[in-house]
């Protein structure tokens, strides 16, 4: 579990720094937002990660940022981090991963946050994998609830129902996203075909200058 949390943290840091250099204070706030409500990221978790990534050559300290840009940052947060070429390559590798770890609880939200840097095929694979995993979990919850309903007090029963409803809502949300991805994916090709069909076969109006100079 700790390893998965570390992977999620590394991807979050790489993804944010891939957008722009950031000082530690701002980076901590942004990473906390990505990791999700209720998961407060402490300096004790972030800074060892940053130091290790710096040791691995994935990021470096940026000393070219003017002091005025950091005036509101805390003294501890004045160090500005930016990705190295190796860091950008590492981010590209991690964000393109679409295996089982990418749709687990610890990692899915972080991968989703950087879907803009992910191919359509990988987005679909991650979304479908996440939905499949939740559907398996939902089936287990329903089976357990049906077997133990008579033995549970009202509060425990209500807690299990709440958990079931939460999973069901996420499954519906994922299904909507998957449907949208599937519809959006062929649109560029369809648009190109539509544009092609509007060009008369005997027309030269759309031919680039010089294209009709054939030997």
N, C-alpha and C positions, 0 to 999 in steps of 0.2 A: 504493500500500500504506500509506504514512504517513497519507494522508487517511482510509482506512478505520479505522486504529488510532485516529485522533483522533475519529472518529464514535463508535466503540465506547466510548472513554473518556468522551466527553461524555454519552452515554446512561447509562453506569454511574453517573457522578456525579449526574446529574439524578434518576435512579431512587432512589438511596440517600437523597439529601437530600429527596426527595418523601416518604419515610417519616418522617424526623425530622432536625432540625439536627444537625450533626456537626462535631467539630474535625478539623483536618487529619490528625492522626496516626491517628485511628480511621477516617477516610474512606479513607486510603491502604490500610489493612489490608483494609477491606471491598471496595474496588475490586480489589485484588490477588486476593482470593478469587473474585470474579466473573469476572475475566479468565482465570482458570484456572491450574492447576499449572504451574510452570516459567516463568511470565510475571511476574516481579517488577517492580512499578511503582516507579520511583524518584521521589524528591521533585522531581528535575529535570524529570520528565514531568508530574507532577500539578500542581505549583504554577503553572506557566505557563498550564495549562488553566484552573485556578481563576481566575487573574487575568483571562484573556480573557473567561471567562463573567461575571465581575463587571463588567468593562468593558461587556459586551453587555447588562447589566441583568438577567441570568438568576438571579443569586444575590447575596447581600449578607452582610456580617459581622454576626453577632448579638452585641450587647453586653449583652443582658439576662440571659445565663446566669450564675448565681452562680459565683464563683471556686472554691468548694469542689467543684463538679462537675467541675472541670478539674484538680484537684490532682495527679492521677497522669499528666497529659499532659505531654509535653515542652514546653519554652518555645516552641519553634517551632510546636507543635501546639495552642497555646491559642486561636488564632483559631477561632471557631465560625462555620460557614457555614450559611445557610438559603436556601431558594428564594424568589424574588419571585413575584408573580403571573405575570410573563412567563416565569419559569423553569418554573412548573407547566404553563403552556400549551405551552411548548416540549417538555417531557417527554411530555405527552399526544399531541403531534404525532408525535414520534419513535417512541414505543412503539406507536402504531397503524399505523406504516408496515409494509407486508407485501410490499414489492417484492423484487427479486433481491438487493439489498444486505443484507437482513435474514437471509438464509440462507447468506451467504458465511462462510468460516472465521473471519474477524476479528470478525464481528458476531453470528453466530447465538447463541453462548453468552450474550451480554449480553441479547439479546432474550428468550431462554428464561428468564433469571433474573427477568424482570419479566412473565412470562406472566400472573401474577395481575392485572395491570392492562391486559390485552389482551383483546379480544373473542374469543369462541369461533371466529368466522369467520376472524379474523386468525391465531389460533393454528394452525388447520388449514392455512391458506394457507402459513404459514412452515414448518411441519413437512413438508408435502408438497413444497414447493419445495426444502427441504434434502435430503429423501430423493431427489428427482429428480436433484439436482446430484451427490449421492454415487453414485447408480446409474450416471450417465454416467462418473464418475471410475472406478468399479469396472470397468466394461466396458473402459475404456482400459487399466487395469492388467492385466486378464486377457489382453487381446490382446497387450500388450507382453511379458508373461511367456511366453506361448505361443510368440511369435516368437523370443525371445532365450534361452530356457531352455538350449539346448545350448551357448551361448557364455558363460554366466555361471559364475563359480566358486561354490562351495557357500555362501560367506558372503553374497555379493551376492544369490544366489537366496533365501536364508533371509530377508534383509532385505526383499525384495520380497514374499515370502509373509506376513511379519509385517504389512506395510502393507496388503495385501489383506485379511487377517483383521480388522484394525482397522476398515477401512471396512465390511466385512460385518457386524461387530457393531453398528456405529452404525446401519446400515440396518435391522437387526432391531429395535433399540431404538426407532427412529423409527416403524417400522410398528406396534409395540405402542402407542406414544403416540397415533398417528393413530387406531387402532382404538378406544382408550379415549375420545378426544375425540368420535368419531362416535357412540359409544354414549351418552355422557353428554349430548350436546347436546339430544336430544329428550326427556330425562327430565322436565323441568318440565312440558312440555305433556302428556305422558302421565299424569303424576301429577294434573294438573288434570282431565283427562278421567275418570280413575278416581274422583276425588272427586265429580265431577258425576254420574257414573253411580250413585253410592250414595245420591243424594238422590231420594226418591220424587217423581213428577211432581205428586202432589196434596198434598205436605207443605208446611207453612208454617214448620216448625221452624227451617229454616236461613235464613229470610228476615229480613234486618236489621229492627230495630224501626222502625216507621214506613213501611217499604217497601210495605206493603199498603194504605196510605192513598191511594188513587187517586181523582181527581175524576171 
